[in-house]
Amino acid sequence: MSGQRRPEVAAAAARPASRLSIWETLSRFSLVGVAATLTYFVAANMLMAASVMRPELASVLAYLCGMVVSFAGQSRLTFLVRKTSWRHVARFCVLSAVGLATSWLSVLGAAAAGYAPFWATVATSLAIPVLSFVVMKLWVFAPEADR
């Protein structure tokens, strides 16, 4: 059976997102998140090691690369969008900008309030993925967004 997928794996891969179990969907969401994070990490550090730009610019460019990986993976693998549209892209960009602003403001706010920024990053690291999943499912890649 070399080179062939098991029938249950092929069947799960072919199911519409609405028919995937919550565990299958969350597993795919997590896998894509890890891939996007690794893309950011590797790209940022390669650009910084090469000294081709300032570190903050390298980080932003790497973040954008991670966003591309995240959009492609979440739309195709997690939410099984057959045909992506500019509406999907725009909504995804809004969500990403809100997540980035939230993380930045939480650290800024924690520091201004006299708390260790570490705790803001912990809270953000727990909240953003959960909220992102819900917003992607209900708004960014919702079936009515396919029109």
C-alpha positions in Angstrom: 0.0 0.0 0.0 3.0 2.2 -0.5 2.2 5.7 -1.8 -1.5 5.3 -1.2 -3.5 6.9 1.6 -5.6 4.8 3.9 -9.3 5.1 2.9 -10.3 6.8 6.2 -7.5 9.4 5.8 -8.6 10.1 2.2 -12.2 10.4 3.2 -11.4 12.8 6.1 -9.3 14.9 3.8 -12.1 15.1 1.2 -14.9 16.1 3.6 -16.2 19.7 3.6 -15.1 21.7 6.6 -18.6 21.7 8.0 -18.4 17.9 8.1 -15.0 17.7 9.8 -15.1 16.9 13.5 -14.2 19.7 15.9 -11.0 17.8 16.7 -10.0 17.4 13.1 -10.6 21.1 12.5 -8.7 22.1 15.6 -5.8 19.8 14.7 -5.6 21.3 11.2 -5.8 24.8 12.7 -3.0 24.0 15.1 -0.8 22.5 12.4 -1.1 25.5 10.2 -0.4 27.8 13.2 2.8 25.9 13.9 3.8 26.1 10.2 3.1 29.9 10.1 5.0 30.5 13.3 8.0 28.5 12.1 7.9 30.4 8.8 8.1 33.7 10.8 10.8 32.4 13.1 13.1 31.1 10.3 12.6 34.0 8.0 13.1 36.7 10.7 16.3 35.1 11.9 17.7 34.4 8.4 17.1 38.1 7.5 18.6 39.3 10.7 21.6 37.0 10.4 22.2 38.1 6.8 22.1 41.8 8.0 20.2 42.8 4.9 17.8 45.1 6.9 17.1 46.4 10.3 15.8 43.7 12.8 12.4 45.4 13.2 11.9 45.4 9.4 13.1 41.8 9.1 10.5 40.9 11.8 7.7 42.7 9.9 8.6 41.1 6.6 8.9 37.7 8.2 5.5 38.2 9.9 4.0 38.9 6.4 5.5 35.7 5.1 3.9 33.9 8.1 0.6 35.5 7.2 0.8 34.1 3.7 1.4 30.6 5.1 -1.4 31.0 7.6 -3.9 32.3 5.0 -3.1 29.5 2.5 -3.2 26.8 5.2 -6.2 28.0 7.1 -8.3 28.6 4.0 -7.4 25.4 2.2 -6.6 22.9 4.9 -8.6 23.9 8.0 -11.7 25.5 6.6 -11.6 23.8 3.1 -12.4 26.9 1.1 -12.7 25.8 -2.5 -12.2 29.2 -4.1 -10.7 32.0 -2.1 -11.8 35.6 -2.9 -10.6 39.0 -2.1 -13.2 39.1 0.6 -11.4 36.3 2.4 -8.1 38.0 2.0 -9.4 41.3 3.3 -11.1 39.7 6.3 -8.0 37.7 7.1 -5.9 40.9 7.0 -8.3 42.7 9.3 -8.1 39.8 11.7 -4.3 39.6 11.6 -4.0 43.4 12.1 -6.4 43.2 15.1 -4.3 40.3 16.6 -1.1 42.2 16.0 -2.4 45.4 17.5 -3.9 43.5 20.5 -0.5 41.9 21.3 1.3 45.2 21.0 -1.2 47.1 23.1 -1.4 44.4 25.7 2.4 44.6 26.4 2.3 48.4 26.3 -0.7 48.5 28.7 0.9 46.0 31.1 4.1 48.0 31.2 2.2 51.3 31.7 0.1 49.7 34.6 3.3 48.4 36.3 2.9 44.8 35.4 5.5 42.6 33.9 5.0 42.5 30.1 5.6 38.7 30.3 2.0 38.2 31.7 0.6 40.2 28.8 2.3 37.9 26.3 1.0 34.9 28.2 -2.5 36.2 28.0 -2.2 37.2 24.4 -0.7 33.8 23.5 -3.7 32.0 25.0 -6.4 34.4 23.8 -5.4 35.2 20.3 -5.4 31.7 18.9 -8.8 30.9 20.4 -10.4 34.2 19.2 -8.7 33.8 15.8 -10.2 30.3 15.4 -13.7 31.5 16.2 -13.5 34.6 14.0 -12.1 32.6 11.1 -14.8 30.0 11.4 -17.7 32.5 11.8 -16.5 35.4 9.7 -13.3 35.1 7.6 -14.0 31.7 6.1 -17.7 31.4 6.8 -19.7 29.7 4.0 -21.4 33.0 3.1 -18.0 34.5 2.6 -17.5 32.1 -0.4 -20.0 34.0 -2.5 
